[in-house]
Structures are given as structure tokens and as C-alpha cells.
Amino acid sequence: MAKARPITNLDTQAPTGTNARVIARTRLEELYEWDKYVDDPYQVHELHNLRIAAKRLRYTLEIFAPVLPEACSGVLREVEQIQEELGELHDSDVMVALLRLCLGSLDSGVGYEDALVKASYQQGKGRFLLNPDMAAYLLNPASAPSAGQRQGLEYLLLDLQKKREEQYAAFRQHWYQLQARDFRREVLTILDT
Amino acid sequence: MGNQKVPTWAAIDIGSNTIRVVVARYISDHLEILATDEEMVRIGESVTSTGEISAQKSAAAIATLRAYKALAEQYAASPILAVATEAIRQAKNREEFLAGVLEATGLVVHLIEGDVEATLTFYGATCGLGKEAPVPARIGVMDLGGGSTELVLAKNMQMNWRISVPIGSGWIHDRYFHADPPTHDDLAVAATFLQTYVQGLRIKQRPPLLVVTGGSANALLRLARYAFHVSAQETHLTYEDLLRCEGLLSALPAQEIAERYKVPASRAEILPAGVLIIRTMMVHLQVREISISSHGIREGVLLAYARHGSQWLQRVRCSARDVTQEAVEVDAEISRAASESAEEPFDRSGHRMLLDRTRKMLERRDEVLKHEDVEAVHRMRVASRRLRAVLDAYESACNPKLFKKAYRCVKQLADMLGKARDTDVMIEHLRAQLEQTPAEEQLGIQWLIDRLSSYREQHQVVLEAFLKQIDEDAWKRKIVACLPVGGVENGKS
């Protein structure tokens, strides 16, 4: 997950409202740095980073709400919605990854080891998707699912993949609606007032 | 036009879809309705697409308000009380619009906040309740508007929770539906969005009775009466009734619905969105049927006026504030902070905010340790995110070494809370899925729920151990110390 960019051009003696606008503009730019990944539904990590950037902008608008223009409340609503849409998408991605690991691992020690290595590798590269502790716990061969349970998990995986497509479509549609009204420019204009 | 001794009043509400009026007499604690009217102006349509009330919508609204004023004057109604809600709240040119209305009609329109709207709706929608059947101790009232939806929960008719969400039937229609009738894909996308949104609302109680009010809810009742021969006296609709309505609305174009079932065409257009919102909320609240009230915000305005006279709006604002709800607390904090921080130098506001956000985050510790409410972890995690947002904002003004130390602590806590919350969310989603899954598929989901629950319990032990070792004062000192402030010594104000 990309770290929030430190903002260097702040004047600590200036009114809070002046600096809050600079911070909000930076968080907005960070959000749009991930814009190029919106059309690719399977850039899971990049979409996750877009969500984190939306979250940072949202909290910036919230904590500085008293000193930002009132119109920022409308911006906040859109950003919250984007964050929620991407949040649901991320939840589905995590669950899909977990199910694939569960179903991909055999009930033997070898499959278990492989799955753990995969989970650790993802974390090691800083491209964290699954919580390795949880993956390890779930993939423990001592409590592996039975054949009937595995079949249920297969169905669940199919359902989740379908739901994920709908979630992505909902998010993308919203994103393009914002693009159509030049949301970025709209926010910058509000912050300039 | 009636007995001169009995007061006659009128109330108008300018909503996102509709402008409505009611003229009523107030006799021994109840309203006798003399006249009502409504016009679908759909102001919200232009606000959703451009952020402003267009000149055309403004002119249509003024024409309607002139006609309503004349109607009220026919009954010698005085005063005429007017309120405006979500679409006007969101419009960039709201001041200009309200000034235009005043100039053209002489009507003073009060722009009310979402919480006041919810309170007035509760007064109106419940005013006839209990006449025919006993009212359960806990009830919910939902006002489905064009641009927002208000939900109020009450115990023994005293409101104890409420929320106003900026999503209504007009808004969903304008944003998600591109065909008439809406396509299956459009409906699926809108349904996914609504499920996501509603899941994010932290509704703590599930009332056995849900009263729904608003134009779309009443139009659905009329549709069910015409189409499915639901009795004219019936004011309840079951979940199955709504599914049947939805089937009809997704099969026929709005014009045909309007002609066949005597629903105004502009209302018929947004009904698919209305039924979807109601159904989503019913599933979330686990209610099988709803009671539909033809009363709402306008009747609420008149009842508030009856109780409090010219101070009605101030008193309703106070009542709305008294209702305990987390979002209200946040809003109030923001308002308080506003007066303190507008011109406050950046370093001073940072010091205050760091201390305040740290305190708020640590206040949540006890409820997480109790491990009774699944939302406790979520609240503490959100508090930790707000604190991190403050730290991120002030990073360049901080002492780098002290900042790193403080940030690491907060991040460690946030990560632990994140693991707990993510698991809770997975379990919640799976439980919801379990209810809709055929028996042969449930085995796998149940296995996963059991494994995740067991992991969650194990993680709770680790989380509790971490939380218990936190020295609250030391954390506050550590976090505040990273931002040097002129005039503040050693981080103590």
C-alpha cells in the first residue's frame, strides 16, 4: 500500500484553513494517480491503492471540515461512495483469494506449504492481499474441509466471482459519471474558494 | 371555509422529486386535512446532473409554490410554513433559489437539515398510528424521498436513533437506470450499490414494525391496489407484494404503468428505484412487511407548529440533536471545532487535533475489550484512521524521529484492529450468504464461518493483550510530542 505523501509546502503559522486546502489538493492528486487502473478490473492491488487514496482524501475532508468550504460535504459524499464501492470490491477480492487458496491446497502437507509460501510471497513484496496468519489458520491440514464442504466452497467462489463483476461495474460506472462532470476540476474549484 | 376559531395552517415541502402542500385544521390534538396537492418538479434531477437548480426547474418550482399559496389562501390558512430538503441542500445555487422564491411568492422557505427532516417525518408518519392496532414498543419510520432517505428508530414512540442518507428514488434512477423499463443489468448494479451502502449503516436495532412514507411508497400501495387487487383499506405491503410490483415495473415502460394503474408518469419512472430501496432496507432490517403512511414531513411541520408555535423549528432542531447517534456526535464536534479553528494557526490546531483524536481512539478501548458488540472494533479502527489522517497531514511539521515512533504505535494498533474487523466483515457477509443458499451449498460456507470465527477468537486474545498494555497517558504524550508548538510547553497546553 502506497504511503501518504508528506506535504512539504505548509506554513505552520498560517491559518489552518489555508494549509488544509493544500493537504486536500495533495490527497486529491494522490487519488487521481491511480485513475489509469480503473479500466482494468483485475488490477486488484492498484484498485486497492485507489481505495486507500480515496480513504485518505475522505478523512482529510472530515478532519478539516470546519475550515474547508461547506461545498466539500458534497465532495465527501462522492468520495465516501467510491471508497465503499472499492471496499466491497476489495472484500470480494480477499474472499476470492482465500477460497482459491483453500480449494487449491490439497489436504496434504505439500499443498499447505505451497499455499503458505504464496501468501507470504504476496506480503513480502509489499503487495498485501491476504492476512497470512489467517491463511495459515484456515489452511491447516488438520481441519481441512470435507468433500461436501469443498463443493459448497466451489459454489461460493462462483457466486463471489459473479458478485465481484457487478461490484466492479457499479464502481466503474460511478467513476465515469464523476469523470463526465469533471469531478477533479470541481473539487479544485471548491478548494480555491 | 370553516370555523374561524379553529386555526387553519398550511405546510409545503420542496423535495427532490416532488413539491407538496397540505392545508389542515388543528382540532383537539389532531389534524383534519382540508386539502392536499403535489407536483413532480424533480428539482433533484438537475442537481444530480449539474450540481445546480436549473432555471427551468426554478421557474417550475415557483409556479407550483404560487399555486399552493393561492390554495392555502382559499382556506384562509395562516401561517404557510415551507421547508426544503436534500436537493436544495445539495444545490450550489440554493441561496439564489431561496431568494428567488421569496421574491416571487413571499414564502420564507426554511432549508432544513437531514436530522430535522427525519424528526418532522417521524412526527407526521406516526400521528395516526395506534388507532386501529396496538403499536409495538419498537418501531422504525423510513421516509423515502427523491434525494435522501431518513430512517428513525423509536422506543415507546420516543426517537432513539436516526440517520439521514443522501440516497433516494430519484437519485438512484438518475444515476443507475438508463432504459425504460430499467434493464436487468442496471437493476443488478443498483441493487449491489444499495446493498453495499445499507450494509455500511450501523443500524443497531431491527424494529418489528417499519412504517414507510413518501411519494414512492404511497404510489406503490396504489399500484398494488390496482394491479393485484389489494384491498383499498389495506395499508400494509408484504415483501412478496413488493416483488410483484418490481416484476411489473421492470416489465412495462413507465408510460404504460401510468396509463394502466393511474400513477403519474413522472412517478412511474422512478418507482423501480423506489421499490428497490424499500426491498433492500426490508432485507437489512429483516421485516416481512411494511406499513405505509400517507402522512409525512408536512404533517410533521404542522404538528410541530401546534406544539411549539413560532419556535417550532428551533425546538425541533433541539429534539433532533437530543437523539443519540454517532454521526450526530461527529457533526456536533465538527461544529464546535469550527468556531475554534477557523483562523487558528496550523501548528496549534494540529496539537489540539492530535490530542483530541488520540483521546477519542483510546476511549473506544473498553468496548473492544468487552467483546460484546461487533461494531466496537470498527469504531475504534475508524478513530485510529482519523488519527492517522491527522498525523499524515501534519507530518512535515513534526519532529521526524518522534513522528516515526508515534506513527508506528498507531499503525500497529490500526493493523491489529484491521485484522479483527476484516474477519468480522467476512463472517458477516458469509452469514448473510448462508441464509440465501441452498442446503447442499451451505456446508462449505458453514465450514468457512466456523474456521474464521475460531481464528477471530484467537486474534481477539492477541488484540486484548495489546490493548491492555497501552498506557493511555504515555500514548497521548508520545503522539502530541511529535508536533512542536510555539507557546505550548512539553506538549501540555
Interface residues (C-beta under 8 A of the other chain):
Chain A: A4 P6 I7 T8 L10 D11 T12 Q13 A14 P15 T16 G17 T18 N19 A20 I23 K55 R56 Y59 T60 E62 I63 F64 A65 P66 V67 A71 G74 R77 Q81 E84 E85 G87 E88 D91 V94 M95 L99 C102 N131 D133 M134 Y137 L138 S143 P145 S146 G148 Q149 R150 Q151 G152 L153 E154 Y155 L156 D159 K163 E166 Q167 A169 A170 Q173 H174 Q177 R181 E186
Chain B: S49 T50 G51 Q90 K92 P166 R175 Y176 D185 A188 V189 A190 T192 F193 T196 Y197 G200 I334 S335 A337 A338 S339 E340 S341 A342 E343 E344 P345 F346 D347 S349 G350 M353 R357 R385 R386 R388 A389 V390 D392 A393 E395 S396 A397 K419 D422 T423 V425 M426 H429 Q433 T437 E440 E441 Q442 L443 G444 I445 Q446 W447 L448 R451 L452 S454 Y455 Q458 H459 G486
